[in-house]
Amino acid sequence: MATRLHCNWSGARSAQSIAVHHLRDARFQRIQIRNAAVRVKAPVRMTTKACATEIDVAIVGGGPGGLAAAAAITSAFDNSLNVKVFEIQKAYKPQGSVIALAVNCQYALEAIDPGMLSRFTSKGIQIHEQIHRDTTGKIVRATENLDQAIDVLEQKYKKRPVVIGWHECRQLLFEELPPETVEFDKQMTHYVQDDHGVTLHFQPAVHAKLLVGADGYFSKVRTQCLDDGPPTFSKSVHWRARVGWQEGMPKSNTAVKYTLPGMPMWSPAAESRGALVIPMGTMESTKDKGWTWILGAPIAEVRKAGVHFDPSARTAKAIQGDAESSSALENALKVFSDFPPELMGVVRQTDPATVTQHGLYMRDLSGLTVDAEDSDTQASMSDSMQPSSSELSDYRPLEPCHDHLHQCKRN
């Protein structure tokens, strides 16, 4: 039975889902990330193995999606495979905002490793109250106590949803993996498929029996696999940052959303400006940054405020906001200058180096099909396939690969 890991996570991302088919005996745990599907176009087959480091599984992208895939494959094969995750950043650092560990997410964590769930929930916190304000400061709606709804979920599913930082989620998944699984400062230029697997061109090159692409919106793995161009800009720009509690912020365990007067409660995909301030679960090393704020605006409002944003920028830094952090904060202050002083005071005092600015992107799935002939050696997942989509709930990108891995293992 499939369970879905639903992550409302931030940083450069919006939402993603992971489903794990937990199969006993020696069989492979099939992993499906809702934003995922196997490749549909085969690259030219060539033999380029010579001088390349040999591994079993290469995962390009060290975010939560790539790390979860690594953890599940490692667990399914009882640490008998050589699995490597290649991450473009030089090191992990606190970034992103918050992930909701909903019921299906918790089932999925248990499916990967029965002990994993407690390690996650012990770092999470529960939101007891949610308040919706307009930009005049008026309370539009207040849900004073969410405990009753959470109690219903616990009675039905034996799970209580919590929220945790995106960075903390990534860090906990990282700690689940054997030492040296993740290699940092690795940027793949391209790959070449041969009769025995795939050669990834890093410095030095790596040859793997299975390639998994989890490398974000502008995935190089997807670009070569599918040759379907860049994702479509959804005409929405977001800013995010982690902060410590300050005067003017909500009390602990309370989330506050801000919208323009007369507008419905804001969500990341809304067609109007909005904001969210929410606490999140942290680790000891990040507990002084236990809150996050998120601002979102249509591109028309961004340009109206005199802010330039290039939706065609395709680098990791353009998505994560690492390159222009100071200007990212300045842009946010311009676009939301008319929002409540208590909110913008918090934004204004934020360390500019922690601010992320990015667009939201989508993909057209209407023509997506599976090429069974070549799907045993490559898969694409996470934002590299489809950010924030429920249309791929039946796709299982690694399912066609598990027999291939077992065959390689026997040989």
Sequence and secondary structure as in RCSB ss.txt:
>XXXX:A:sequence
MATRLHCNWSGARSAQSIAVHHLRDARFQRIQIRNAAVRVKAPVRMTTKACATEIDVAIVGGGPGGLAAAAAITS
AFDNSLNVKVFEIQKAYKPQGSVIALAVNCQYALEAIDPGMLSRFTSKGIQIHEQIHRDTTGKIVRATENLDQAI
DVLEQKYKKRPVVIGWHECRQLLFEELPPETVEFDKQMTHYVQDDHGVTLHFQPAVHAKLLVGADGYFSKVRTQC
LDDGPPTFSKSVHWRARVGWQEGMPKSNTAVKYTLPGMPMWSPAAESRGALVIPMGTMESTKDKGWTWILGAPIA
EVRKAGVHFDPSARTAKAIQGDAESSSALENALKVFSDFPPELMGVVRQTDPATVTQHGLYMRDLSGLTVDAEDS
DTQASMSDSMQPSSSELSDYRPLEPCHDHLHQCKRN
>XXXX:A:secstr
 EEEEEEE  SS  EEEEEEE   TT   EEEESS EE SS   B    TT EEEEEEEE  SHHHHHHHHHHHH
HTTT S EEEE SSSS  S S EEEE HHHHHHHHHH TTHHHHHHTT B   EEEEEETTS EEEEE   HHHH
HHHHHHHS   EEEEHHHHHHHHHHHS TT EE S     EEEETTEEEE SSS EEEEEEEE   TT HHHHHH
H   S EEEEEEEEEEEE   TTS  TTEEEEEE TT     TT SS EEEEEE B  GGGGGG EEEEEEEEHH
HHHHTT    TT  SHHHHHT TTHHHHHHHHHHHTTTS HHHHHHHHTS GGG EEEEEEE   TT    TTTT
TSEEE GGGT TT STTTT  TTGGGHHHHHHHHH 
